[in-house]
Amino acid sequence: MKNDLRTFRLVCSESHVTAVEELLLGQGFRFRPEPFYSMARILEEEPFPLGESIAARFGRIYIQDRSSMLPPLMLAPEKGDQVLDMCAAPGSKTGLLSRLVGRDGFVLASEPSSDRLSLLRQNLRKTQSVNTATVHYESQKLPLPPESWKIIQLDPPCSGWGTLNKNPKAMDLWKDEKIVPLINLQRLLLTKAYELLAPGGKLVYSTCTTNVQENEEQTRFATEELGFELFKLAHPEGFTISEPLLPGMDGVLRVDGSGGGQGFYLCGLRKPGNAEPVYPGTSNPPGSRINLKKTEFPEAVDLSALPDGEIYEFRDKAMFMNRHALNILPAELRWQGFPLGKIAKNRFRPDPYARCLLPEKPDSSALVIENVQDLANLLSGQSLSGPAKGKGPVGLYYKDMLLGFTGKKGNRYIWTDK
C-alpha cells in the first residue's frame, strides 16, 4: 500500500521543544504532532529538503519512519539502563535508545559492515548520543559473556517487504530460496541474544517486512526452540495493527502501513528466570587515558557536562569512554567510544557539533542567536559581529538551546564544521 507520510523526531529535552520547532518554522517547514510519541512529528510542508535544515544540520531532529521508532519505544528502557543494539546501522533506533536511557544510561551498538558502521557513527555524532559506544562485529559472534545484558534490541537484516513504497523491487529481490540466508541469520542472532540475556531480561525483535517466515515463524522459533517467553506489546496510538498470521501470537504487533509508516513487525521476548547480569570485569579500550584539564582547551568547554566516564586519546582524537562501557565490556572486545574532538601538540579542539561539552547556560564568550535568519547567514559563510574581541572556538546557542562550537576572530564569529 502506498504511503507518502514523512515523519521525524525531535532530538532535545522537553524544555527545548519550542526552540527546535522555531528553527523549523523559521525556515518554512510545517508539521503536526504524532499521538504515539511526544517527540515525533509528521511533516506537512517542505520548502526544501528537511535534511538540509538547520535543525537537521545540528542533529536537533532526526528523519525517521514512524514505524521505525516503535522498537525502542516498545522496548521502553528506563533512565540509567544499559542496552545492547545488535544490528544498529544506520543508527535511527540506536539514537532513540540513547535518548530513552538518558545521561546515566548506556547503549552498545554493533554493526558488521564497515560502510554502515561509518554511517552509524556519523549519525550518533550528529545527534550527540554521547552515552553510546560502537563495535565492528557480526553480532552472532560478539565476544560478550553469557547473561551479561538485561535489555537487547534486535532489528536484523530482513527482506524489507514492508518498505515497498520506497523499495518497490524488495519483494522480487527477496523471495523463495533467496530469503533462506536471511532466515538463517535471524535465527543465529536470536540464539545469540538468548545467550547474552540474563534471566528475566527482555528483547524486542523487529523487522520491516511482512513475510510470515521472518516474523511469526521466527517468534515461534524463539519461544518453542530457544525458550523465550512472549510478552504482550501495547498497541501504539495512531497505528493500524493487523491480526498475526499464526495462532498463539497474542501481543505481537503487525503494523500494516495503512495508517501511515512502513509495514513492520514487532514481538516482545523475555528470558525465563530472574538474575542480575554477569559482568566480566574491566574493559581495555584503545588508546591512552588523558586528562583534558592538562591540555590547552577553549574556555567554553565544560567537562562537567559529560556523563560519568574517562577521556582517551586515540590517533589524535579525544574519545569519551562511558563508565558503563569501562565497567561491563570485556577486555577482548574491541570497541570505540564517542568522539569529542582532536588533540594536537597538547591542544584540544572540540568537534563543532560537540554540544555535549557546553554548559547549559552560555558563558560571556558565547554566540547566542535569537533570529533564525542570522543563524542561517552564519552557516552560509557570513560572519557575525560580537560585543568583545576574543578567539574561538566558543559556544553557539539558539536562544537557550545548545548547538555546538563556532569560531571567533577578534569581534567576528565565523562558522566552520572542520
C-alpha positions, 0 to 999 in steps of 0.5 A, spaced: 500 500 500 502 506 498 504 511 503 507 518 502 507 520 510 514 523 512 515 523 519 521 525 524 523 526 531 525 531 535 532 530 538 532 535 545 529 535 552 522 537 553 524 544 555 527 545 548 521 543 544 519 550 542 526 552 540 527 546 535 520 547 532 522 555 531 528 553 527 523 549 523 518 554 522 523 559 521 525 556 515 518 554 512 517 547 514 510 545 517 508 539 521 503 536 526 504 532 532 504 524 532 499 521 538 504 515 539 510 519 541 511 526 544 517 527 540 515 525 533 512 529 528 509 528 521 511 533 516 506 537 512 510 542 508 517 542 505 520 548 502 526 544 501 529 538 503 528 537 511 535 534 511 538 540 509 535 544 515 538 547 520 535 543 525 537 537 521 544 540 520 545 540 528 542 533 529 536 537 533 531 532 529 532 526 526 528 523 519 525 517 521 519 512 519 514 512 524 514 505 524 521 505 525 521 508 532 516 503 535 522 498 537 525 502 542 519 505 544 516 498 545 522 496 548 521 502 553 528 502 557 528 506 563 533 512 565 540 509 567 539 502 563 544 499 559 542 496 552 545 492 547 543 494 539 545 488 535 544 490 528 544 498 529 546 501 522 544 506 520 543 508 527 535 511 527 533 506 533 540 506 536 539 514 537 532 513 540 535 508 545 540 513 547 535 518 548 530 513 552 536 511 557 538 518 558 545 521 561 546 515 566 544 510 561 548 506 556 547 503 549 552 498 545 551 498 538 554 493 533 554 493 526 558 488 521 559 492 515 564 497 515 560 502 510 554 502 515 558 502 521 561 509 518 554 511 517 552 509 524 557 513 527 556 519 523 549 519 525 550 518 533 555 524 532 550 528 529 545 527 534 550 527 540 548 520 543 554 521 547 552 515 552 553 510 546 559 506 544 560 502 537 563 495 535 565 492 528 562 485 529 557 480 526 553 480 532 552 472 532 559 472 534 560 478 539 565 476 544 560 478 550 559 473 556 553 469 557 547 473 561 551 479 561 545 484 558 538 485 561 535 489 555 537 487 547 534 490 541 534 486 535 532 489 528 536 484 523 537 484 516 530 482 513 527 482 506 524 489 507 517 487 504 514 492 508 518 498 505 515 497 498 513 504 497 520 506 497 523 499 495 518 497 490 523 491 487 524 488 495 519 483 494 522 480 487 529 481 490 527 477 496 523 471 495 523 463 495 530 460 496 533 467 496 530 469 503 533 462 506 540 466 508 536 471 511 532 466 515 538 463 517 541 469 520 535 471 524 535 465 527 543 465 529 542 472 532 536 470 536 540 464 539 545 469 540 541 474 544 538 468 548 545 467 550 547 474 552 540 475 556 540 474 563 534 471 566 528 475 566 531 480 561 527 482 555 528 483 547 524 486 542 525 483 535 523 487 529 523 487 522 520 491 516 517 486 512 511 482 512 513 475 510 510 470 515 517 466 515 521 472 518 516 474 523 511 469 526 515 463 524 521 466 527 517 468 534 515 461 534 522 459 533 524 463 539 519 461 544 518 453 542 526 452 540 530 457 544 525 458 550 523 465 550 517 467 553 512 472 549 510 478 552 504 482 550 506 489 546 501 495 547 498 497 541 501 504 539 496 510 538 495 512 531 497 505 528 493 500 524 495 493 527 493 487 523 491 480 526 498 475 526 498 470 521 499 464 526 495 462 532 498 463 539 501 470 537 497 474 542 501 481 543 505 481 537 504 487 533 503 487 525 503 494 523 500 494 516 502 501 513 495 503 512 495 508 517 501 511 515 509 508 516 512 502 513 509 495 514 513 492 520 513 487 525 514 487 532 514 481 538 516 482 545 521 476 548 523 475 555 528 470 558 525 465 563 528 466 570 530 472 574 538 474 575 542 480 575 547 480 569 554 477 569 559 482 568 566 480 566 570 485 569 574 491 566 574 493 559 581 495 555 579 500 550 584 503 545 588 508 546 591 512 552 587 515 558 588 523 558 586 528 562 583 534 558 584 539 564 592 538 562 591 540 555 590 547 552 582 547 551 577 553 549 574 556 555 567 554 553 568 547 554 565 544 560 567 537 562 562 537 567 557 536 562 559 529 560 556 523 563 560 519 568 566 516 564 574 517 562 577 521 556 582 517 551 586 519 546 586 515 540 590 517 533 589 524 535 582 524 537 579 525 544 574 519 545 569 519 551 569 512 554 562 511 558 563 508 565 558 503 563 562 501 557 569 501 562 565 497 567 561 491 563 565 490 556 570 485 556 577 486 555 577 482 548 572 486 545 574 491 541 570 497 541 570 505 540 567 510 544 564 517 542 568 522 539 569 529 542 574 532 538 582 532 536 588 533 540 594 536 537 601 538 540 597 538 547 591 542 544 584 540 544 579 542 539 572 540 540 568 537 534 563 543 532 557 539 533 560 537 540 554 540 544 555 535 549 561 539 552 557 546 553 554 548 559 547 549 559 547 556 560 552 560 555 558 563 558 560 571 556 564 568 550 558 565 547 554 566 540 547 566 542 542 567 536 535 569 537 533 570 529 533 564 525 535 568 519 542 570 522 543 563 524 542 561 517 547 567 514 552 564 519 552 557 516 552 560 509 559 563 510 557 570 513 560 572 519 557 575 525 559 581 529 560 580 537 560 585 543 568 583 545 574 581 541 576 574 543 578 567 539 574 561 538 572 556 538 566 558 543 559 556 544 553 557 539 546 557 542 539 558 539 536 562 544 537 557 550 538 551 546 545 548 545 548 547 538 555 546 538 562 550 537 563 556 532 569 560 531 571 567 533 576 572 530 577 578 534 569 581 534 567 576 528 564 569 529 565 565 523 562 558 522 566 552 520 564 544 521 572 542 520 
